[in-house]
Amino acid sequence: MGISAEFQAHLGSGITTVCRCWAVVRGDGVSYGFTDHDRSIAFEGVDFKADSGLTAKALQQTSGLAVDNSEALGAISDAAITEEDIAAGRFDGSEVRAWLVNWADVDQRMLQFRGTIGELRRSGGAFQAELRGLTEVLNQPQGRVYQKPCTAVLGDKNCRFAFDVPGYVTELPVEEIEEARIFRFAEISGFEERWFEYGRFVVLSGEAAGLVGVIKTDHQTDDGREIELWEGFRAKITAGDLVRIEAGCDKRDKTCRLKFNNFLNYRGFPDIPGEDWLMSYPTSGGVNDGGSLG
């Protein structure tokens, strides 16, 4: 929202009653409100709490396509942002909005920043978060990529595969854990070996609820089924916590067609010529009828 005439007049009066407010929404939907005022403030359905220990450096904004950025500094506290949540990655990529507000009349406010949390560092009971503006996405590659493997993510708007189809998801309690990365189950019936490789491992209950891991290997052992993640969870997981295990996709056209019956939405180019074609040359021997060299 732009600045109102009333707020502009207030700022031009020379005697102001302004403060800064920040709203942080994590990827799992949990929201936080902070203010540098000495009393809590509420607007737009968010309670901005004082005594949160959060401050921010000057905001750098541009009129072109350069990235707007700032930094938020704060103390880790059990009441607001905890060290365990930061270590678990719950704040990675969180949405951030920042306002300049007239605390005497909160209807007079101006949205100064909107973006996401980038790099997040913590040490000595404090944290420092890089705030990245909306123009940050312009630094990312856009458009289609011509390659043999599929470029879609299983289940996204391009893939369109729905996990509500029976045979692709199972939910069960954790039985045996090693390094918060290797999970062993006595049995996972109805799913063949390696069915879940490259799939998602979602924690549904316990201290790590909401965290998601990517499955590296899924194989049968003498004692049952073992599932290993590429990276261990950074939050405590105990036996009995409920998890959701989703089938994985290796991006090949054969997998898309036979495993998921979803080849109409395949986003790769399986017939694109490879490097061997670039190295090929005509010869006088053999059959030269214009057919495929593959």
Secondary structure, 3 states (H helix, E strand, C coil): CCCCHHHHHHHCCCCCCEEEEEEEECCCCCEEEEECCCCCEEECCEEEECCCCEEECCCECCCCCCCCEEEEEEECCCCCCCHHHHHHCCCCCCEEEEEEEECCCCCCEEEEEEEEEEEEEEECCEEEEEEEEHHHHHHCCCCCCCCCCCCCCCCCCCCCCCCCCCCCEEEEECCEEECCCEEEECCCCCCCCCCCCCCEEEECCCCCCCCEEEEEEEEEECCEEEEEECCCCCCCCCCCCEEEEECCCCCCHHHHHHCCCCHHHCCCCCCCCCHHHHCCCCCCCCCCCCCCCC
